[in-house]
Amino acid sequence: MSPTFFIQVLFDTAWAIPFDKILRLIVTPEKKGRSWDIQRYPKNQFKSTIYIDLTEGIKLADITELPEIHAKRRELGRGRLLHYVEFGGGSIHVNREALTSILESARQWRRIKGDS
């Protein structure tokens, strides 16, 4: 078993947060100015979704050039159509210190759990 990180990629940045930190945040007793919330929006079929302030995570990268977006369509079995977008190009500047920190925390977690 390995540690899990969630990565949120926006138009200009990418942020990472370890799953165990998410759990620690949501079990902390509520206090004024908390950095997370649970909402139910129609765009998500009113499913409960946890929203966490990005600054609780680690800024992993800056996106310096947006990719091109190409609309695609693929025909599936029985004539069904799948419409999607494909990204190409673009440029990202990875924060090496942040990436090293994430990888090191994963290594430590594996040592603690006894994985090789």
Secondary structure by P-SEA (a helix, b strand, c coil): cbbbbbbbbcccbbbbbbaaaaaaaaacccccccccbbbbbccccccbbbbcccccccccccccbbbbbbbbbbbcccbbbbbbccccbbbbbbaaaaaaaaaaaaaaaaaaaccc
